[in-house]
Amino acid sequence: MGHTIHGKQVGNIGFGMMSLTLPPGRLTEEEAFAAIKAALATGCNYLNAGEFYGPPDANSLTLLNKYYAKYPEDRDKILLNVKGCTFENLRPDNSPAAVKTSVENCVRQLGGKGRIHQFEPARKDRNVDIETTMEALKEHVEAGNIGGISLSEVSAATIRRAAKITKIESVEVELSLWATEPLENGVVEACAELDIPILAYSPLGRGMLTGQIKSPADIPANDYRHTVPRFHPDVFDTNLRMVAEVEKLAAKKGCTPGQVAIGWVLALGRRPGMPTIIPIPGASRPERVRENAVEVELSEEDMVQLEKIAKEFAPVGTRYSAHGMQSLDTSTE
């Protein structure tokens, strides 16, 4: 099956690169290369990168620069989506000047060895109209710096406004059994209406739905998840209840809970009236990449059961820290 984007055939499941260049454990180049190789071997060739995923000399783009230098034969296999326009202290700046700085920086870091097929501001800048940002990005598409424009963590209203200015190639949002907001806030509806694919990041609930995390102690000390309210000790056991239910279904189907979680996202996108939905799980080890690439078929009975689980055992706590939640676009017009 799969999808054709920019003339490339991509798999039903993509690959998020954040864990390759950010703590808790910075990988060696060879370890990161092995994960990318595994993603391509399993058909997960829609790569999601970030200008701010690591320091300038060791982020997603500089990693890919080195990867392409070693494996030039893989360059044309990859469809690359890049998040940018985020600066010091994760401050979004979507002004034309900042767009220029970010796009040109990403192109420079990639070193001419590959192509940025899609570029998206990681967060909407409240101080800049989305129309202004889209017009600025259109200039870089016309100049050949990027192939197309995507959006990230935006509201349905913003999607509709942006789509009036230019073609939106995808919208990246957190979507999982642990984060169902896009199904409730109009984002999925807007993407279906405008025929825009959704990139579903963190389809494994930031690792919670793998069943590998049983207590806060299982999360490395320098991991950002310690700042996320859903992982705080006072609600952790409560939030484990959903995991236990997903594990029960996985045992019945003879697969892992993570595969059930990704399968749920895939199945959503196959329902009538839904947009294309491509989950982009991240992983740092080849064996985990391969596990995430397995497509588990879920029956309608399975889906009904999972929807019941998602409602009955909805996680307690927000999905970002207070600062992170403030950066999300909730505009309604």
BELSUL-V460958 format. One record per residue. N is the residue number from 0. SS is DSSP state (H for helix, E for strand, C for the rest). PHI is phi as a letter, one per 30 degrees, with the letter a starting at -180 (none if undefined). D_FIRST is the distance of its C-alpha to the first C-alpha in whole Angstrom. Layout:
n=(N/N)
ss=(SS/SS)
phi=(PHI/PHI)
d_first=(D_FIRST/D_FIRST)
This chain:
n=(0/1/2/3/4/5/6/7/8/9/10/11/12/13/14/15/16/17/18/19/20/21/22/23/24/25/26/27/28/29/30/31/32/33/34/35/36/37/38/39/40/41/42/43/44/45/46/47/48/49/50/51/52/53/54/55/56/57/58/59/60/61/62/63/64/65/66/67/68/69/70/71/72/73/74/75/76/77/78/79/80/81/82/83/84/85/86/87/88/89/90/91/92/93/94/95/96/97/98/99/100/101/102/103/104/105/106/107/108/109/110/111/112/113/114/115/116/117/118/119/120/121/122/123/124/125/126/127/128/129/130/131/132/133/134/135/136/137/138/139/140/141/142/143/144/145/146/147/148/149/150/151/152/153/154/155/156/157/158/159/160/161/162/163/164/165/166/167/168/169/170/171/172/173/174/175/176/177/178/179/180/181/182/183/184/185/186/187/188/189/190/191/192/193/194/195/196/197/198/199/200/201/202/203/204/205/206/207/208/209/210/211/212/213/214/215/216/217/218/219/220/221/222/223/224/225/226/227/228/229/230/231/232/233/234/235/236/237/238/239/240/241/242/243/244/245/246/247/248/249/250/251/252/253/254/255/256/257/258/259/260/261/262/263/264/265/266/267/268/269/270/271/272/273/274/275/276/277/278/279/280/281/282/283/284/285/286/287/288/289/290/291/292/293/294/295/296/297/298/299/300/301/302/303/304/305/306/307/308/309/310/311/312/313/314/315/316/317/318/319/320/321/322/323/324/325/326/327/328/329/330/331/332)
ss=(C/C/E/E/E/C/C/E/E/E/C/C/E/C/E/E/C/H/H/H/H/C/C/C/C/C/C/C/H/H/H/H/H/H/H/H/H/H/H/H/H/C/C/C/C/E/E/E/E/E/C/C/C/C/C/C/C/C/C/H/H/H/H/H/H/H/H/H/H/H/C/H/H/H/H/H/H/C/E/E/E/E/E/E/C/E/E/H/H/H/E/E/C/C/C/H/H/H/H/H/H/H/H/H/H/H/H/H/H/H/C/C/C/C/C/C/C/E/E/E/E/C/C/C/C/C/C/C/C/H/H/H/H/H/H/H/H/H/H/H/H/H/C/C/C/C/C/C/E/E/E/E/C/C/C/H/H/H/H/H/H/H/H/C/C/C/C/E/E/E/E/E/E/E/C/E/C/C/E/C/H/H/H/H/C/C/H/H/H/H/H/H/H/H/C/C/E/E/E/E/E/C/C/C/C/C/C/H/H/H/C/C/C/C/C/H/H/H/C/C/C/C/C/H/H/H/H/C/H/H/H/C/H/H/H/H/H/H/H/H/H/H/H/H/H/H/H/H/H/H/H/H/H/C/C/C/H/H/H/H/H/H/H/H/H/H/H/H/C/C/C/C/C/C/C/C/E/E/E/E/C/E/C/C/C/H/H/H/H/H/H/H/C/C/C/C/C/C/C/H/H/H/H/H/H/H/H/H/H/H/H/H/C/C/C/C/C/C/C/C/C/H/H/H/H/H/C/C/C/C/C/C/C)
phi=(none/i/b/c/b/h/i/c/d/b/d/d/b/c/b/d/c/e/d/d/b/c/e/d/b/d/d/d/e/d/d/d/d/d/d/d/e/d/d/d/d/c/i/d/c/c/c/c/c/b/e/c/d/j/d/e/c/a/c/e/d/d/d/d/e/d/d/d/d/d/b/d/d/c/e/d/d/c/c/c/c/b/c/b/h/b/c/e/i/h/d/d/b/c/d/e/d/d/e/d/d/d/d/d/d/d/d/d/d/d/i/i/d/b/b/d/d/b/b/b/d/d/b/d/d/d/c/b/d/d/d/d/d/d/d/d/d/e/d/d/d/d/d/i/d/b/d/a/c/b/b/b/h/c/d/d/d/d/e/d/d/d/d/d/c/a/d/c/d/a/b/c/b/d/b/a/e/c/b/c/e/d/d/c/c/j/d/d/d/d/d/d/d/c/h/c/d/c/c/c/d/h/d/c/h/h/j/d/d/d/i/d/c/c/a/e/d/d/c/e/e/c/d/d/d/d/c/d/e/d/c/d/e/d/b/e/d/d/d/d/d/d/e/d/d/d/d/d/d/d/d/d/c/i/b/d/d/d/d/d/d/d/d/d/d/d/d/e/d/c/d/e/i/c/d/d/b/c/d/b/d/c/a/c/c/e/d/d/e/d/d/d/d/d/c/c/d/c/d/d/d/d/d/d/d/d/d/d/d/d/d/d/c/e/d/c/j/d/d/b/d/e/d/d/d/d/d/d/d/b/d/c/a)
d_first=(0/4/7/10/13/16/15/13/9/9/7/7/11/13/17/20/23/26/27/27/30/32/34/35/35/34/32/34/32/31/29/27/26/25/23/21/21/19/17/16/16/13/11/12/14/14/18/20/24/27/30/32/30/33/37/36/37/34/31/28/28/31/29/27/29/31/27/27/30/30/26/26/23/21/22/19/16/17/16/19/21/24/27/30/33/35/38/41/40/37/39/36/38/36/39/38/40/38/35/36/38/34/32/35/35/31/31/34/33/30/32/31/29/25/24/24/21/22/25/26/29/29/31/33/36/39/41/39/38/34/35/37/34/32/34/35/31/31/34/32/29/31/33/30/30/26/23/23/24/23/25/25/27/28/29/28/31/31/27/29/32/29/27/30/31/28/24/23/19/19/21/21/23/24/22/22/24/27/26/25/27/25/24/28/29/27/25/22/23/24/21/19/22/22/18/18/15/17/17/18/21/22/20/22/25/27/27/28/26/25/29/30/32/35/38/39/40/37/36/37/40/39/36/35/34/38/38/36/38/35/36/40/42/43/40/38/39/38/35/34/34/30/29/31/30/26/27/29/25/24/26/26/22/23/21/22/23/21/18/19/20/16/15/17/16/12/13/16/13/12/15/17/19/17/16/12/13/12/15/17/19/21/23/26/25/23/23/22/19/18/19/17/14/13/11/14/14/16/18/20/23/22/21/24/26/24/25/29/29/28/31/33/33/32/33/36/37/35/32/34/38/40/40/36/36/38/36/33/33/34/36/36/37)
